[in-house]
Amino acid sequence: MNYNSILSQIVEEQNGYLRIVDVQNKDFSKYTVMEYIKKNEMEKVASGVYLAPDAWEDKLYSLQIRNRKIIFSNETALYLHSLTDREPFNPVVSVVRGYNSRHLKGVGVIVHTVRPEWIELGLTNAKTFAGNTVRIYDKERCICDIIKRRKQMDIQIFQSAITTYFSDKKKDIHKLMEYAKIMKLEERVRQYTEVLL
């Protein structure tokens, strides 16, 4: 068995990343994997995660790997869902209340705290533009979040996201209203649906 070619194939499939967890069940010895990492001059980006030197680091994916409990939300989620064309300068994430986010804020991440009962509302997975999977809120949850914090948002991003969502053929108004009810935003969300539908 040619371990090098198998590991190289895994790295290629993972867009330049090698996660130890992905090779643990493939009959590799730790020595073989570490030798491959050293020989290929891979950079450690998180515990048990390495990046090939010729690969472009996916900042969102690397952030997700280092902080498994974060969920990309608000402006970052809007951008990944193509509800705005303006990429946020700093990543925006949500965490459950009580989560110690000092280390995230220290590297410029914008952090929103969420009630424990709402943290998984609308949680899904999406691909970054580099093709890696991250945890993110779905479009309907994003719309509820931005309506909730409308006064703190850039007006152009807000308007772009709202009009793009309501003109999307794949929008789910039933789900949107369900989330709005849970988040006590029903009246505010209904005002937008009445105007834009």
N, C-alpha and C positions, 0 to 999 in steps of 0.2 A: 504494500500500500504506500503510495507516494503522499506522505503527510503534507509536504510543502505545497503541492498542487491543490490539495483539498483545502488547506488553509487559505491559499491565494484565491480560490474560488469563493470561499465564504467572505473574504474581505471585499472582493469585487461585488458580490451580491448585496453586501451591507454598505455600499457607497464609501468604501475606504475604512470602515470601522471593523474592529475585531473585538467582540465581547466574549470574555472567558466563559460566561454562562452558555453561549451558543455552541461551544466545543466540548463542554464537560461530558455530555452524553454521547460523544462520537468516538470514544475509545482512544483519545489522545492522552498522552502523559503530560503532566504539568511541565516537565523539562522540555518536551518537544515544542509545546506552544511558546514557552518563554524563549527558547532558542530561535524560533521563527520570528518572534517580535524583535529580538535583539539583532538578528541577521538583517532584517528588513528595516531597521532603524525606525520602528513605530514609536509614536509619542503617546505617553499615558495621558488621557484626558479625564479619566475618572477611575475610581476603584474598579479594576477588572475590565476596563475599556481602553482600547488603544486605537490610534489613527495612523494610517499609512502616510509617509512623508509627502507623497505626490497627490494626496487627497485634499479636497477643499473642506475645511471644517464647517460643519453645519452648526452654527451657534445655538440655535433653538434646540436641536437634538442633544448637543453636548450639555446644555443647561438642564434638559429633562433627565438625562442620565444621572447627573450629579444630584438632582433634587426630584426624586421619584413622586413626591406628593403634590407638586405644582401642577396647575392646569392653565394652559394658555387661554387668555380671555381678553375681553374688551378690544383695544386697537389691534393687538397682535392676532387675535382670533378673526377679527373682521378682515384683516389683510390676508390671512391664510384661506378664508372662505371667499375671497375676491369680492367682498362687499365694500371695499375701499381700495384705491390704487396707491394709497400713501403708506409706505412701510414705516412703522414706528421706529424712532431713533433708538429707544430702549425697549426691550421685551416687556410685555405686560402679562402678569400671571395672577391667578387667584389661589389662595390657600385658606384652609379652615381657620377660624378664630382660635387663637392660642398658639398657632404655629410660630416658632421663632424664625423670623425672616430677616434678621439683621444681616446675615451673610449675603442674602440676595440683594438687599438695598445697597450694601457696600460695594457691589459690582455694577450698580446702575439699573437693576431690575425694578420696575414699578410693580408694587405688590398691593393687591386688594384682598381684604379679609372677608370671608363668607361665613354665614351661620352654618353650623354643622348639618342641619337638616336640609340645606340648599346646596351643599358642596358638590353632590353628584348629580344634581338636576341638570339634564342636558349634556352630561359628560359623554364624550365620544372620542374617537381617534381620527386623526387626519394626517396627511402627508405634508411635510414641509416642502419648499420649492426645490430642495436637494433630494427629495424622495424618501426621507426617513419619517417614521411614524412617531407622533407625539400625542399627548393627551390634550384635549381642547374642548371647549363648549361648542355645541351645535349652533346653527344660525339663529334659531328661535331664542335660545338662552342669551346669545349675544345681543339680540334686539332688545330683550327685556333689560339686560344689564345697562345698555347705553341709554335707554329711556329713563331708567332709575337714576343715572348719574349725568343726565343731559346737561345740567348747568356747569359741570366740570369739564365737559368735552369741547374739543375744537368743533365749531359749528359746521365747517365744511365736511369734516369726517362724518359727523353725525348725520347731516342731510344726505350725503352720498350713500351711507350705509342703509338708511331708512328707505330711500327711493329705490336703490338697487334691490333690496330684499323684497319690497312689495311688488316690483315688476318681474321678479323671478318666478318662472313657471313651477319650480320645485318647492316653493314656499309651503309651509304647513301651518295655516292659520289656526286650525284646531289645537295643534300642539302649542303654538304661540300663546293662545288664550288660556290654555291649561297652565302653562308656566306663569303667566301673568297673574292668574288667580292664586297660585301657591305663593308668589312673591308679593302679593297685595298691590299689584300694579294694574289691575283689570281696567279701571276707568281710564287711566292714562294711555294704555295700549289700545283700548277701544277707540279713543279719539283719533289715533293714527290710522287704524284700519278703516274707519268711516270716511276719512278724507282721501286715503290713497288707494282704496280698492274700487 
